[in-house]
Amino acid sequence: MVRVAAIDCGSNSTRLLISNVENGRLENLLKQHEVTKLSENLIQTNKISDDSKKRFYKVLKKYLKIIENNKVKEVLCIGTAALRNSRNSEEIIEDVKSKFKLDLKVISGEEEGFLTGIGVQSSFKDLENYLIVDIGGQSTELIYDIDKRVNVDSKEIGVVMMNENFLNQNPISLVDEDNAIQFFDEIFYASDFSDRNFTGVSGTFTSIGSMYLNQTKYNEDEIDRIDISYESIHNLYENLKLLTIPQIINSYPSLDPKRAETITSGVFLVRNLLKKYEINQLKVSKSDILEGLILKYF
């Protein structure tokens, strides 16, 4: 048995998983996330801002202390869309190496999808005919099987992008919503996913699961594997789009307040994906790219 830590440096949040691994099986000991918004204003500036870097480095410092206290033997660290798309990513990779002695590997959207698929399948036995969806800050990965082969379609759209460019003011105006729908339809083309098992992973979906269960305190174990209908997602979006950010925070006490600005965009994307692909229900998975990253190497 070996104790391993995985760090996912995402576009909206930076997440940590510490697990014991033996014979391809994981015993998760700790899982944390912090909203760091690496992709804040990235489209406008094409670079990760100094404020974003400060938030990111502060969280890495915190995570490394946790890793040390847990006597971890191996640390894996990956970056996704924000680091793929920023012109100062090399500078940040070097900073992370010199400041924290971490080898930050920036992965492609396709690899991001494959690792997510590995993570989800590790906790769902004999998963077939699936559509796994991972909505991040700057990208969304669709992972699905055809003839037992894994396919990944990575789209340059995510909750931070939608929030900054379309749904940037709660309550949401009809004009902004119409523009968001038009952009969504340009990114996602029609596909025959209607009979597939839709599984959603990562922060947007686990947040939706917590809100759906009316949790007063976020509990990932209660969220794992729950089923949520399209009607419930639609109703949640219709409610969120009418609320101010403070009202969202007050109405959903289990929601990380730092996610309040982007949750409407997240639920918008989920609602429209279900509608586009004519899928009536989704399942939430707490297992994701972090589990997949560990299992790839151990």
TAJO-V171292 format. One record per pair of residues at least 12 apart in sequence whose ideal C-beta (glycine too) atoms are under 6 Angstrom apart, sorted by the first residue. I is the first residue (numbers start at 1). J is the second residue. Records with the same first field share a line. If there is no record, write none. Layout:
I->J + J
This chain:
1->20 + 22
2->21 + 73
3->20 + 72 + 73
4->19 + 21 + 74 + 294 + 298
5->18 + 67 + 72 + 75
6->76 + 290 + 293 + 294
7->77
8->78 + 289 + 290
9->79
10->80 + 136
11->38 + 39 + 81 + 82 + 136 + 137 + 138 + 160
12->137 + 160
13->33 + 35 + 203
14->34 + 36 + 59
15->33
16->32 + 63
17->31 + 290
18->30 + 70
19->294
21->298
26->291
34->59
35->258
36->55 + 56 + 59
37->52
38->52 + 56 + 82
39->82 + 137 + 138 + 160
40->52
42->82
46->87
47->86 + 87 + 88
48->86 + 88
60->100
64->100
76->293
77->102 + 104
78->105 + 107
79->104 + 106
80->112
81->138 + 139
82->138
83->106
84->106
109->139 + 154
110->152
112->141
113->141 + 143 + 152
114->152
115->289 + 292 + 293
116->134 + 143 + 288 + 289 + 292
117->132 + 143 + 150
118->292 + 295
119->287 + 288 + 289 + 291 + 292
120->132 + 199 + 285 + 287
122->287 + 291 + 295
123->287
129->196 + 197
130->145 + 197
131->144 + 193 + 196 + 198
132->199
133->200
134->201 + 202
135->204 + 269
136->158
137->158 + 159 + 160
138->158 + 161
139->154 + 156 + 158
140->155 + 157 + 158
141->154
155->187
157->187
159->262 + 265 + 266
162->265
163->262 + 265
166->179 + 180
167->180 + 264 + 265
170->243 + 244 + 245 + 264
171->242
172->241
184->272
188->276
193->277
194->278
198->279 + 282
199->283 + 285
200->282 + 284
201->285 + 288
202->288
204->266
205->284
206->223
207->255 + 259
209->223 + 226 + 284
210->223 + 254
211->252
212->228
215->254
216->253
217->254
218->254
220->286
223->284
224->286
226->284
227->281 + 283
228->282
229->281
230->274 + 280
233->270 + 271
234->271
236->267
237->267 + 268 + 271
240->264 + 267
241->264
245->260
248->260
